Amino acid sequence: MVPFPSSCPADICSQILEHIQLGIVVLDLQEKEVCFCNQSAMGIFKQIHQPIGYDALYPIIEKQLIAFLEIGSKEEIRSTHIHGDRFTEYTVNIIDPKGQFISIMVQDITDQKRLGSIAESAVNMNNVGTIFSGIRHEIGNPLNSIKMAITVLQKNINKYSPEEIEIYFKRIFEDIARIEQLLKSFKNFNMYEQPKTEVMDLSDFIMHNTQLITAYSSVKDKLIGISVDVDPDSEYVIADRRALQQVTMNILANAMDAMMDNKEARLLIAAKNKGSNTVLKIRDNGCGIPEETLYDVFKPFYTTKGKGTGLGLALSKKMLAQMNCAIDIESTLGKSTTVTITIPKARQYEIEAYKTQLAETK
């Protein structure tokens, strides 16, 4: 930021800050008082019925400030709060070396949120159309097969041998199992509408999943070389353990299928620190995904598996989004696929509270 020239009168600077459209508040942490609040901020606070006093404002930005001081970041930290039907964004900055004064930039972002919701609704409507089309196809096919098998049996029940009848019943039960699997996937689609995020030990989580993979590969008589690399600074994250478990097991199952024909199957699971996030990578050396279909993998009902429902990655993306996580896939056909999951890191005070609680339960 370019500083005001020393020749610039202080009252001019004050007038500029007073009349700009951005709401600005300055708190004195030592004296515990509001020492500046411009007209835009007053207007926003009046609209959302928010008191302007120090005791009312400080709790809103307290977590941001703690995070700011803990990580020693020079970057501004933002948070969004809901006040009735209004959305307000607060951006915190420390404005003096001693940390006595902090500035809070306040913006009413209700209109942006509403426009975003409209756009999201339009996307959801398209997704609903895709989902119903998929339901019609995925359930319709086995239902037609069941209907045909029953019709044939009804007309020939007295002619067929027990062995022939058994073949038709087997086909019917297979189609019923297919529908049950699809309905189970739909149930999972709504299982984690309210994820309960908390501090979790990612290193322990990965180790547990590695043991499951090893057991699975032994059952399948498939030897898989597994490498694990967890950065010590990335161990503790904020997530819903059950939801993350379901997501990672789905990804690992896909990796197993992709490496089915590879005699030297290798799986790499790595977690690295990246700013305020932990990046979890799962890389296999399987068959890969064609570039032209890579963008379709998160669409409901898209699958390259003969018995897949095509809901696994769509469900995973939804679960992760609800936990403020993200997922991305990179792949080279015939060589490898890397799935990257970005998870918020736990802050130091959250980690300490987690360790204390863990010690008390032992």
C-alpha positions as CSV (number, residue, x, y, z in Angstrom):
1,M,0.0,0.0,0.0
2,V,1.3,3.5,-0.9
3,P,1.5,5.6,2.3
4,F,0.0,9.1,2.4
5,P,2.7,11.8,1.9
6,S,3.8,13.5,5.1
7,S,2.5,16.8,3.6
8,C,-1.0,15.4,3.3
9,P,-3.1,16.8,6.2
10,A,-4.5,14.2,8.6
11,D,-8.0,15.6,8.3
12,I,-8.0,14.9,4.5
13,C,-7.1,11.3,5.2
14,S,-9.8,11.1,7.7
15,Q,-12.4,12.6,5.3
16,I,-11.4,10.0,2.7
17,L,-11.9,7.1,5.1
18,E,-15.1,8.6,6.4
19,H,-16.8,8.8,3.0
20,I,-15.7,5.8,1.1
21,Q,-18.2,3.0,0.4
22,L,-16.3,0.4,2.3
23,G,-17.2,0.1,6.0
24,I,-14.1,0.7,8.2
25,V,-13.8,0.2,12.0
26,V,-10.7,0.5,14.1
27,L,-10.5,-1.2,17.5
28,D,-8.1,-0.3,20.3
29,L,-7.3,-3.7,21.9
30,Q,-5.5,-2.2,24.8
31,E,-8.2,0.3,25.8
32,K,-10.9,-2.0,24.6
33,E,-12.8,0.7,22.7
34,V,-13.9,1.6,19.1
35,C,-11.7,4.5,18.1
36,F,-13.0,4.9,14.6
37,C,-16.1,3.9,12.6
38,N,-17.0,5.5,9.3
39,Q,-20.4,6.3,7.9
40,S,-20.5,3.2,5.7
41,A,-19.9,0.9,8.6
42,M,-22.5,2.6,10.7
43,G,-25.0,2.2,7.9
44,I,-24.3,-1.5,7.6
45,F,-24.5,-2.1,11.3
46,K,-27.8,-0.2,11.5
47,Q,-29.2,-2.4,8.7
48,I,-28.2,-5.6,10.4
49,H,-29.1,-4.3,14.0
50,Q,-25.5,-4.8,15.1
51,P,-24.3,-2.7,18.1
52,I,-21.1,-0.7,17.4
53,G,-19.5,-1.0,20.8
54,Y,-16.2,-2.9,21.4
55,D,-17.9,-5.6,23.5
56,A,-20.3,-6.3,20.6
57,L,-17.8,-6.2,17.8
58,Y,-14.8,-8.0,19.3
59,P,-16.5,-11.5,19.6
60,I,-17.3,-11.4,15.9
61,I,-13.6,-11.1,14.9
62,E,-12.0,-12.8,17.9
63,K,-11.3,-16.2,16.1
64,Q,-9.9,-14.3,13.1
65,L,-7.6,-12.3,15.3
66,I,-6.4,-15.4,17.2
67,A,-5.6,-17.1,13.9
68,F,-3.9,-13.9,12.7
69,L,-1.6,-13.8,15.7
70,E,-0.9,-17.5,15.7
71,I,0.2,-18.0,12.1
72,G,1.9,-14.6,12.0
73,S,0.4,-14.0,8.6
74,K,0.6,-10.6,7.0
75,E,-2.3,-11.4,4.8
76,E,-5.8,-10.2,5.7
77,I,-8.2,-12.8,7.1
78,R,-11.9,-12.8,6.1
79,S,-15.0,-14.3,7.5
80,T,-18.7,-14.2,6.6
81,H,-21.5,-13.9,9.2
82,I,-25.2,-14.1,8.9
83,H,-27.4,-11.5,10.6
84,G,-31.0,-12.4,10.0
85,D,-31.5,-12.3,6.2
86,R,-28.2,-10.3,5.6
87,F,-24.7,-11.6,4.9
88,T,-21.8,-9.5,6.2
89,E,-18.1,-10.0,5.5
90,Y,-15.4,-8.9,8.0
91,T,-11.8,-8.5,7.0
92,V,-9.3,-8.1,9.8
93,N,-5.9,-6.4,9.7
94,I,-3.3,-5.4,12.3
95,I,-2.4,-1.9,11.5
96,D,0.5,-1.1,13.9
97,P,3.6,-3.1,14.9
98,K,2.6,-3.5,18.5
99,G,-0.7,-5.0,17.7
100,Q,-2.7,-2.5,19.7
101,F,-4.9,-1.3,16.8
102,I,-6.8,-3.5,14.4
103,S,-8.9,-2.5,11.4
104,I,-12.1,-4.2,10.4
105,M,-13.3,-3.7,6.9
106,V,-17.1,-4.4,6.8
107,Q,-19.1,-5.2,3.6
108,D,-22.7,-6.2,3.1
109,I,-22.4,-9.1,0.6
110,T,-26.1,-10.1,0.7
111,D,-26.6,-9.3,-3.0
112,Q,-23.5,-11.3,-4.1
113,K,-24.7,-14.2,-2.0
114,R,-28.2,-14.1,-3.5
115,L,-26.8,-13.9,-7.0
116,G,-24.6,-16.9,-6.2
117,S,-27.6,-18.8,-4.8
118,I,-29.5,-18.1,-8.1
119,A,-26.6,-19.4,-10.1
120,E,-26.3,-22.4,-7.8
121,S,-30.0,-23.1,-8.1
122,A,-29.7,-23.1,-11.9
123,V,-26.9,-25.6,-11.7
124,N,-28.8,-27.7,-9.3
125,M,-31.9,-27.7,-11.6
126,N,-29.7,-29.1,-14.4
127,N,-28.2,-31.6,-12.0
128,V,-31.7,-32.7,-10.9
129,G,-32.6,-33.3,-14.6
130,T,-29.4,-35.3,-15.0
131,I,-30.2,-37.3,-11.8
132,F,-33.8,-38.1,-12.8
133,S,-32.6,-39.2,-16.2
134,G,-30.1,-41.4,-14.6
135,I,-32.6,-42.9,-12.2
136,R,-34.9,-43.7,-15.1
137,H,-32.1,-45.4,-16.9
138,E,-30.4,-47.1,-13.9
139,I,-33.6,-48.5,-12.3
140,G,-35.5,-48.9,-15.5
141,N,-33.1,-51.4,-17.0
142,P,-33.1,-53.9,-14.1
143,L,-36.8,-53.5,-13.7
144,N,-37.4,-54.4,-17.3
145,S,-35.1,-57.3,-17.0
146,I,-37.0,-58.6,-13.9
147,K,-40.3,-58.1,-15.6
148,M,-39.1,-60.1,-18.7
149,A,-37.7,-62.9,-16.5
150,I,-41.0,-63.2,-14.5
151,T,-43.1,-63.1,-17.7
152,V,-41.0,-66.0,-19.2
153,L,-41.2,-68.0,-16.0
154,Q,-45.0,-67.4,-15.7
155,K,-45.5,-68.8,-19.2
156,N,-43.1,-71.7,-18.9
157,I,-43.1,-72.6,-15.2
158,N,-44.5,-76.1,-15.9
159,K,-42.1,-76.8,-18.8
160,Y,-38.7,-75.7,-17.4
161,S,-36.5,-77.9,-15.3
162,P,-35.5,-76.8,-11.8
163,E,-32.0,-75.9,-13.2
164,E,-33.6,-73.6,-15.9
165,I,-35.8,-72.0,-13.3
166,E,-32.8,-71.4,-11.1
167,I,-31.1,-69.5,-13.8
168,Y,-34.0,-67.1,-14.1
169,F,-34.3,-66.6,-10.4
170,K,-30.5,-65.9,-10.2
171,R,-30.9,-63.2,-12.9
172,I,-33.9,-61.7,-11.0
173,F,-31.9,-61.5,-7.7
174,E,-28.9,-60.0,-9.4
175,D,-31.2,-57.2,-10.8
176,I,-32.8,-56.7,-7.4
177,A,-29.3,-56.4,-5.9
178,R,-28.4,-53.8,-8.5
179,I,-31.4,-51.7,-7.5
180,E,-30.6,-52.1,-3.8
181,Q,-27.1,-50.9,-4.5
182,L,-28.4,-47.8,-6.3
183,L,-30.9,-47.0,-3.5
184,K,-28.1,-47.3,-0.9
185,S,-26.0,-44.8,-2.9
186,F,-29.0,-42.4,-2.9
187,K,-29.2,-42.8,0.9
188,N,-25.6,-42.0,1.3
189,F,-26.1,-38.9,-0.9
190,N,-28.1,-37.4,2.0
191,M,-26.4,-39.0,5.0
192,Y,-24.1,-36.1,5.8
193,E,-26.3,-33.1,5.2
194,Q,-24.9,-31.7,8.5
195,P,-21.3,-32.8,8.8
196,K,-19.8,-32.5,12.3
197,T,-16.4,-31.2,11.6
198,E,-13.8,-31.4,14.4
199,V,-10.0,-31.8,14.9
200,M,-8.8,-35.2,13.7
201,D,-5.3,-36.7,13.4
202,L,-4.8,-37.3,9.7
203,S,-1.7,-39.4,10.3
204,D,-3.7,-41.9,12.4
205,F,-6.5,-41.7,9.9
206,I,-4.2,-42.6,6.9
207,M,-2.6,-45.4,8.9
208,H,-6.0,-46.9,9.6
209,N,-6.9,-46.8,5.9
210,T,-3.6,-48.3,5.0
211,Q,-4.3,-51.3,7.2
212,L,-7.7,-51.7,5.5
213,I,-6.0,-51.6,2.0
214,T,-3.5,-54.2,3.1
215,A,-6.2,-56.5,4.3
216,Y,-8.3,-55.9,1.2
217,S,-5.3,-56.7,-1.1
218,S,-4.6,-59.9,0.8
219,V,-8.1,-61.1,0.4
220,K,-8.0,-60.2,-3.3
221,D,-4.6,-61.9,-3.6
222,K,-3.2,-58.7,-5.1
223,L,0.1,-57.5,-3.7
224,I,0.2,-53.7,-3.6
225,G,3.2,-51.6,-2.7
226,I,2.0,-48.8,-0.4
227,S,4.0,-45.7,0.4
228,V,2.9,-43.1,3.0
229,D,4.4,-39.7,3.5
230,V,2.8,-37.3,6.0
231,D,4.3,-33.9,6.6
232,P,4.5,-33.4,10.5
233,D,2.9,-29.9,10.0
234,S,-0.1,-31.4,8.2
235,E,-1.2,-34.0,10.8
236,Y,-4.2,-32.2,12.3
237,V,-7.1,-31.1,10.2
238,I,-10.7,-30.0,10.6
239,A,-13.2,-32.6,9.0
240,D,-16.0,-35.0,9.7
241,R,-14.1,-38.3,10.1
242,R,-17.0,-40.5,8.9
243,A,-17.5,-38.5,5.8
244,L,-13.8,-38.3,5.0
245,Q,-13.6,-42.1,5.6
246,Q,-16.3,-42.8,3.0
247,V,-14.7,-40.4,0.5
248,T,-11.2,-41.9,0.8
249,M,-12.4,-45.5,0.8
250,N,-14.3,-44.8,-2.4
251,I,-11.1,-43.2,-4.0
252,L,-9.0,-46.2,-2.8
253,A,-11.5,-48.7,-4.2
254,N,-11.3,-46.9,-7.6
255,A,-7.5,-47.0,-7.4
256,M,-7.6,-50.8,-6.7
257,D,-9.8,-51.4,-9.7
258,A,-7.5,-49.2,-11.9
259,M,-4.4,-51.3,-10.9
260,M,-6.1,-54.6,-11.3
261,D,-4.0,-55.6,-14.3
262,N,-0.8,-54.0,-13.1
263,K,1.7,-56.6,-11.8
264,E,3.7,-53.9,-10.0
265,A,0.8,-52.0,-8.4
266,R,1.9,-49.1,-6.3
267,L,-0.1,-46.6,-4.2
268,L,1.2,-43.4,-2.7
269,I,-0.6,-41.6,0.0
270,A,0.9,-38.2,1.0
271,A,-0.2,-35.2,3.1
272,K,1.6,-31.9,2.8
273,N,1.2,-28.5,4.4
274,K,0.0,-25.7,2.1
275,G,-0.8,-22.4,3.9
276,S,-3.9,-22.8,6.0
277,N,-4.7,-26.1,4.4
278,T,-3.4,-29.7,4.2
279,V,-3.2,-31.3,0.8
280,L,-3.9,-35.0,0.8
281,K,-2.8,-36.8,-2.4
282,I,-3.7,-40.4,-3.4
283,R,-1.8,-41.6,-6.4
284,D,-2.0,-45.0,-8.2
285,N,-0.1,-46.3,-11.2
286,G,-3.2,-47.8,-12.8
287,C,-4.8,-47.6,-16.2
288,G,-5.6,-43.8,-15.9
289,I,-8.5,-41.9,-17.3
290,P,-8.9,-40.6,-20.8
291,E,-8.5,-36.8,-21.0
292,E,-11.8,-36.3,-22.8
293,T,-13.7,-38.0,-20.0
294,L,-11.8,-36.6,-17.1
295,Y,-14.2,-33.7,-16.7
296,D,-17.2,-36.1,-16.5
297,V,-16.0,-38.1,-13.5
298,F,-17.9,-36.0,-10.9
299,K,-21.2,-36.1,-12.9
300,P,-23.9,-38.2,-11.3
301,F,-24.2,-41.7,-12.9
302,Y,-21.1,-41.3,-15.0
303,T,-19.0,-44.5,-14.7
304,T,-16.6,-46.6,-16.7
305,K,-17.2,-49.7,-14.5
306,G,-19.6,-52.4,-15.6
307,K,-21.2,-52.6,-12.2
308,G,-20.7,-49.1,-10.9
309,T,-23.5,-46.6,-10.1
310,G,-21.5,-43.5,-11.1
311,L,-22.4,-41.8,-7.8
312,G,-19.2,-42.4,-5.8
313,L,-17.2,-39.3,-6.9
314,A,-20.4,-37.2,-7.1
315,L,-21.1,-38.1,-3.5
316,S,-17.5,-37.5,-2.5
317,K,-17.5,-34.0,-4.0
318,K,-20.7,-33.1,-2.2
319,M,-19.4,-34.4,1.2
320,L,-16.1,-32.5,0.9
321,A,-17.8,-29.3,-0.2
322,Q,-19.9,-29.4,3.0
323,M,-16.7,-29.6,5.0
324,N,-15.0,-26.7,3.2
325,C,-12.8,-29.2,1.4
326,A,-12.1,-29.5,-2.3
327,I,-11.2,-32.4,-4.6
328,D,-9.4,-32.5,-7.9
329,I,-8.3,-35.3,-10.2
330,E,-5.3,-35.5,-12.6
331,S,-4.7,-38.5,-14.8
332,T,-2.5,-39.8,-17.6
333,L,-4.0,-42.6,-19.6
334,G,-2.1,-45.8,-19.1
335,K,0.1,-44.4,-16.4
336,S,-1.4,-43.0,-13.3
337,T,-4.2,-41.1,-11.5
338,T,-3.7,-38.6,-8.7
339,V,-6.7,-37.5,-6.5
340,T,-6.0,-34.3,-4.5
341,I,-8.1,-33.5,-1.4
342,T,-7.7,-30.0,0.2
343,I,-8.6,-30.0,3.9
344,P,-8.5,-27.0,6.3
345,K,-5.8,-27.3,8.9
346,A,-6.6,-27.1,12.6
347,R,-5.3,-24.0,14.4
348,Q,-2.8,-24.4,17.2
349,Y,-5.3,-23.6,20.0
350,E,-7.7,-26.2,18.5
351,I,-5.0,-28.8,18.4
352,E,-4.1,-28.2,22.0
353,A,-7.8,-28.5,23.1
354,Y,-8.0,-31.7,21.1
355,K,-4.9,-33.2,22.8
356,T,-6.2,-32.2,26.2
357,Q,-9.5,-33.8,25.5
358,L,-7.8,-36.9,24.2
359,A,-5.6,-37.2,27.3
360,E,-8.7,-36.8,29.6
361,T,-10.4,-39.7,27.9
362,K,-7.5,-42.1,28.3
